[in-house]
Amino acid sequence: MKKILICVGTRPNFIKVTRFKKLASKYNLEIRLLHTGQHFDHQMSKVFFDELKLDKPDIYLDAKGNTQIEMMADIMVKFEKELINYHPDVVLVPGDVNSSTACALVASRNGISVGHIESGLRSFDREMPEEINRILIDDLSDYFFVTEQSGINHLSSEGKEKSKIHMVGNTMIDSLVNFNSSIEKSNILKEINCSEKYGLMTFHRPSNVDNKDTLIELLSTIEKCSKSLNMVLPLHPRTKKSLINHQLWERFKSIENLIYTDSLGYLDFMKLVTNAQIVITDSGGIQEETTFLQIPCITVRENTERPITITLGNNELIKLNAELISSRMIEKLKSNLKGEIPPLWDGHATERILDILSK
């Protein structure tokens, strides 16, 4: 029986691998899940395992580090011991985070095949650590599991073997489809007393929330948008800390027509997404979820590694500018355009990956 070791370390990436162990026996595969510990707290444990009724990780590295490099180094040292002990046929890593890069490097150096979920995505912005991770992981990979046509184009132009590139769809959409009934049952709208139509906002990227002047522009954006539509904003810890540190917390709290909450679990958050009139975000994955749900989205970034959300979906890139974002929000709401769902984003990407790995 072929052995597959899936390595995950961050909350968003757990959502990309929820279906693998459930479907493994159908493909005669033994699958183990390894948690590096890059993100670990009680909230994550509760949301991603108990609430979603997921199997607990088979291996937990408990990696530590005061910097990203220290964390990656600790992951590599601890992961190699587990790798040698288990000796899988394939190490499978999702996305573009440090855990995936560290595990892919160790697997490759030990002669074990690497499979990359979300392979080939490129923003062409090397100031983003995630972009460096994407390139490194793809250079180490033997299986390229692609979510959209741009991924195939990039990998081909980089000289990757055509036979190793596989268009499979989007495993994050698999989770969204699978958990749809649970998402519908969420009571979050009642809990936050939100009964009117609303837009959803999320901001966490350092380029948007760390600098005081930028943060002031972000507050102006929230204020202007909330004059036209009620807004709901689950507050990322980094953003909240920055608001407090820059003495902007009181201004934030006083914004009219704004409901803010602490960070939410997957089911509650996706309930907010599915019922929103529009989403304004600087996230990566939310661009894809809104595309699948055919909800208008404004992404407050200069670039995206997911261009299909723009070419097929109803996503739009806008640099942080309060006037422009608020006016485009109104225009997008009036236009009522939905966009299209990309090919193979049908809830079955996991099966396609497992079928390829089983051969």
N, C-alpha and C positions, 0 to 999 in steps of 0.2 A: 504493500500500500504506500503510495506516494505521500510524503510528509511536507506540509506547508506551514511555515511559521509567519504569522502576521504581526508586524511590529507597529505599535501605535503609542503615542505619548501625549497627544493634545485632545481637548474636548471635541473640536470640530471633526477631527479625523476618526474618532470612534463612531461618529454617525455614518461614515463612509464604509464601515466594515460590519454592520450589524447583522447581515444576512449570511455571512460565509459559513459559520459553524453550523447554523441551522440546516444548510443545504449540502454540507460536505459528504454525508453518507450516500447521497444520490449519485455522486461522482466518484465514489470509492477513494476518497481522500481523507487523510488524517490532518486535521487543522488545529493548531494551537495558537492562542492569542497571547502576545507579550506586551506588557505595559511598561514603558521605560520609566514612568514617573515624572516626565517633563512637566505635565500638569497633574497635580494631585491635591485634592481637598475633599472634605466630606460632601460638598455640594455636587462635585463631579461624580463621586461614587454613587450618591443617591439617584441622581438624574439619569446617568448613563447605564446603570446596571439594575438598580431596584425598580425605578419608575418604568424603564423600558423592558424590564424582564429579560435582560441579557445575561448570558453566561459571564461569570467573573473571569478575569484574565487567568490563564494557566501559569504564567510567569510574571513576577513583578520585580523590576530591577531596583526600584527606590533610588534612582540616580539623584545626585546632589551637585550643586555648583553655584557659586556666587556670580558667575558670568556665563554667557552662552557657551563660550569655549570650554570652560570648566565642566559645564553640564554635559556637553557633547563628549568630552574626554572620559568622563565617568560612565556615560552610557556605553561607549566603545569598550572600555575595559571589562565592565560587568557583562555586556552582551556577548563578548567573545567566549566567555566561560560557558554561558548557557548554550551558545551555538555549537560549541564543541561537544557538549554533553548530549544535546538533542540531535544534532546533525540532520537538519531538514534537507529536502531536495530543493526547495525554493523558499527564499525569504521574500515576503510580499510587503511593500511599504506604500502608504498612501500619501499623496499631496506633496508639500514643499517645506515641511518643518524640520527642525534640527534633528529630532529623533529619527526621522526617515533617512536623512543624510548619513548620520552616524551608523545606523544599522546596515544600510546599503554598503557602505565602505568596508565594514568589518566582514560582511558576508562575501563580498567580492574578493577581498584579500585572502579569504579562507577557501576560495574555489567553489562557493555555493551560488547558484543562479539567483538573480534578483529580478523581481517583477515590480513594476512601478504603476500604481493606479493614479490616473490623471496625468499621464505622461505627455510630453510635448507642449505643454502650455508655456507661453513666453510673454512677458510684458516688455522685454528689451530695456528694462530699467535696472541696471546693475547696482544701483544704490539700495535696492530692496534686497535684504538677505534671502528672502524667499526665491528670488530669481536665481541667485547663485546656487541655492539648494536644488532647484529644478534641473538646472544644467548638469550639476554634479551627479545627481541621482540617475538621470538619463544616460550619462556617460558610463555609469557602472551597471546598467540594467541589461538583462537578456530578454525580458518580455516588456513590451511597451503597450500598456492598456490605455487607450485614448478615448476622450469624451467628445471631441468635436474635430471637424475637418482641419482646423488650424494646427492641431497637434500633429496630424499626419504630415502636413506641409512642412512644419518646422523640423520634425525628425528626419524626413526625407532629405531636406536641404542640408542637414548636419551629417548626412552619410550613413544613417542607421539602416540596417538591413530591412528590406520591405517585408520579408517573411516573418519578422519579429514584431511588426507593428500591427496592432489589432484594434479596430474600432469596436468598442464594446458598449458604449453608452456611459451613464453616470451613476455610480453606486450610491451617491448621496440622494439621488432621486428614488432609488430603490427603497431607502429608509423612509422617505417622505410618503411614498405610495403605501408601504407596508404598515406604517403607523397612522394612516389617515383617520381611521375610526377612533383611535385614542386621542388624536389631536382635536377632533370634533367634540370630544367629551370634556375637554379642558374648560374650567370655569374661570379662567383668568380675566375675561372681560367683566364678569360680575365682581370679581375680587378687587379689581382696580376701579370699579364703578364707571365703566366706559360704556355708555349706551348710544352715543352719537357716532356718526361717521367720523373716521379718523385716518390720519397718515401715521406711518411708523418710521421712527428715526433710530439709527444706531451709529455711534462713532467711537472708534478706539485707536485708530492708527496714530502713531507718534507724530507724523507730519501734520495731523489735524488737531491734536489735543495737547501736545507738550509745550509748545511755545505760547506765551501769553497773548501776543498780538493775534496769532492765528486763532487762539481759543476765543478771543473777543469777537472775531469775525464769525466763528461758529455759533456763538450765542446770538449774534445779530441774525444769522440764518434761521435759527430756531424761532426767534421772536417774529420775524417777518412771515415765515411759513405758517406759524400758529395763528396769525391774524386772518388767514384765509381758510384754514382747516384745523380742527382739533388735532393735536399731536400726542402720540404715546412714545416714550423714550426709555427703554430699559438701559440703565446706566452702567457702563463698563467700569470696573474698579479703577482702571488707569485714568479714565476720564474724570471720575468723581474726585480722585486724589489731586489731579491737576487743577480742577475748579477750586478746590479748597486751598491748595498751595498758592494759587495766584489771586486769592481773595475775590473770587468771582462766584462763590457758592450762593450767596444771598441773591445776587442778580439772577442766577439760574432758577432758583426756587420761586422767584416772583413772576416768572413768565406766565402770562395768561393763556388759557386754553391748552396747557401742557400737563399731561399726566406722566410722571416719571416713576420708575420702579428700580429696585436692585436688579442685578443680572438674573435672568430667568432660565428655567430648565427647557429642554428641547420641545416638549409637548406644548407648554404654555407659550413659548416664543413663536412656534410655528402657527399656533392658533391666532396670534396677533398678526402674523404675516398674511395668513390666508384670508383674513377679514379686512385687511387694510385697503384703503382706496389707492394709496401710493406708498412706496418705500423709498426713503432717502438714507443712504448708508455709505460707509467706506469699506465695507466688508468684501471679501472675495466670494465666499460660498453663497451668500444671500442673493447675489446677482443671478445665480443659477436657479435657486429656488423660486424667485419671482418670475423668471423666464418660464419655468415649467407651469407655474400657477397662473401665468398670463396676467400678472399684476405690474403696472407701470413702476419703473425703478429709476432713480437718479443716483449714480455712484459718484461720490465726492472724492475723486482721484484724477490724476493726470493721465493714467493709463490703466489698462486691464489686461490680464493674461487670459481672459475668457471672452474673446471678441464675438462669439456666436450669440451672446446675450444682447449684443447691439444689432448685429446683422439680421438675426431672426427674432430675437426677443424685443421687449420694449424697454430696454435699458439705455441709459445715456450717461456719458462721462461729462462732468462739469467740475472745474477747479473750484475750490472754496471761494465763493462769492455770493454774499447774501442776496443781493438784488437779482442776479442771474438765476440762482437756484429757485428763489421764490416765484419768479415770473415763469420759469419753465415748468415748475410744478403746476401752476394754474393752467398753462397751455396743455400739458399732458393730460390733466384731468378732464379738460374740455374735449380733447380729441377722441378720448375713449378707445384708443388703439390698444389691441391686446398682444400683438406679436404672434409668433408661431413657436410650437414646441419642437426642439431640435430632434433629428433622427435618432432613434434608439434610446431616447430618454423615456423609457416605458416601464421602468420598475424591474427589468430583468438583466441589468448589466452584470450583477454578481454571478448569475448562472452562466453567462457567456465567458467570464473569466475562469470560472471553475472548469468549464468544459475544455477550454484551451489548456489549462494546467494538468488536466487528467490524461492528456494524450502523450 
